[in-house]
């Protein structure tokens, strides 16, 4: 039942749950300033609470509906990644558009805990990142990124591994905020920016991000963040290299500062034992299974010789070879990485070898000079290195990017990095390695896609946080 009462503003009555209205009928307790009686319709408290509860339920239903729609899209994407034959990935990537309306969520139970990915993606929405964030401000943004990446990949196949490593190093330190791309604005090139931290000195692919940013700035000035460009370009590079497609939220903003000290101390090292590696990943919320699947990213590109040298000559500062490596495998690594004494002396520093990331894979192929290379860190020819697939016969490995040759190598005791081979030193991670190695690749691809989606959502700056840089190397 509705109750009519006079408005408290003019009549002094308490109409807490009321809808103001003006009427022309005279009221007992006075008139409003314009001479009209001011009254209100008083809704009982129970009616108001029911209405509020109904509105809240309606919003929950809308969120759930969007969530299941996104779940279907994610499942479709995973199934698509399974069904693409090796070598067909580039054509499938170019023909597949990620610009259909998506929302959020999928639940992929993991053997080591069964985390609900629906909740993880819901949390991402709560952080103000969303699917197709630029649909109104720059609707062609993701198409521009993917088409530019396809052009770059056609000339530089190593870009996929370069960006995967670059993205990992960015997200692992303070989240996916493009802080790793910053140059030092004060001209002090020592101990001030992430690029100068020892684990990051061998990073490549910066010029490719700057190139994509330049194209976007010509179309949508000051709109698309460098953090989103790096996330999207990395995903597109994975697909072009034969890996799985995975949907991404956008809306990340760029950090105004870089984190040299954190990058120096917190990037996993190639000589870390399994306990150290799992600990660093767990601090970012990754399970054992997610960690093992992410390290499978080493199956594209090469492991640079600078990360192998310490195992050949000065393992953990002992002046000896790594005792866990068989003599025959040591000889193979020497063939790849010691064709002359100069390389041995220039790359044999324990610091150079042991202070880099397990996601360290300077990649195959010469680096052609880019017009964007003068910005930030200039590109240099790729160093010598060893790819995982080259160790296995064609009957075991296809030689394509995303099959299971990384895990098969670990089973044979042929991990190129000590940290890689350490996955076999822990029963939980060894069980996962055996599972991935014995599979046709579908489980690894699904888990890798899931883990990359999770990594892309690490602590993004959103809303009014951070900024959108006009140049990726300079804070605005």
DALIN-V389627 format. One line per field, one symbol per residue. psi: psi as a letter, one per 40 degrees, with the letter a starting at -180 (. if undefined). burial: b if it has 16 or more other ideal C-beta (glycine too) atoms within 10 Angstrom, else e. A space follows every 10 residues. Layout:
BEGIN
psi = ???
burial = ???
END
This chain:
BEGIN
psi = hihhiihddd eeihgdgihi ihiehiidfi iideeihhii hhhidddddd dddddddddd dddddddddd dddddddddd ddehiheedd ddddehheei hibiiihhhi efdfihdddd ddddddefii hfdedddgde dddddddddd dddddgdedd dddddddddd ddheigefde eiiheeeheh fdiddeidee eeiieddddd dddddddddg hfdhiddddd dddddddddd eeiiihiiii eiiiieiigd dddddehiie eiiddddddd dddeehiddd ddddeeeeei aihiddeddd dddfhfeeei iheehidddd ddddddegei ddddddeehd dddefiidfh ghiiiihihi eeeeibhiii ihiiihidde eiidedieei cgaedddddd deffhdiddd dedeehdddd dddddddeie eddddddddd dddddeehfi hibeiaihid heehi.
burial = eeeebbbeeb beeebebbee eeeeeebeee eeeeeebbbb ebbeeeeeee eeeeeeeeee eeeeebbeeb bebbeebbee beebeeeebb ebbeeeebee ebbbbbebeb eeeebebbeb bbebbebbbb bbbbeeebee bbebbbebbb ebbeebbbbb bbbbbbbbbb bbbbbbbbbb bbbbeeeeee ebbbbbbebb ebbbbbbbbb bbbebbeeeb eeebbbbbbb bbbbbbbbbb bbbbbbbbbb bbbbbeebbb eebbebbbbb bbebeebbeb beebebbbbb bbbbbbbbbb bbbbbbbbbb bbbbbeeeee bbeebeeebe ebbbebbbee eebbeebbeb ebbbbbbbbb bbbbeebeeb ebbebbbebe ebbbbbbbbe bbeeeebbeb bbbbbbbbbb beebbbbbbb bbbbebeebb ebbebbbeee bebbbbbbbb bbbbbbbbeb bbeeebbbbe bbbebe
END
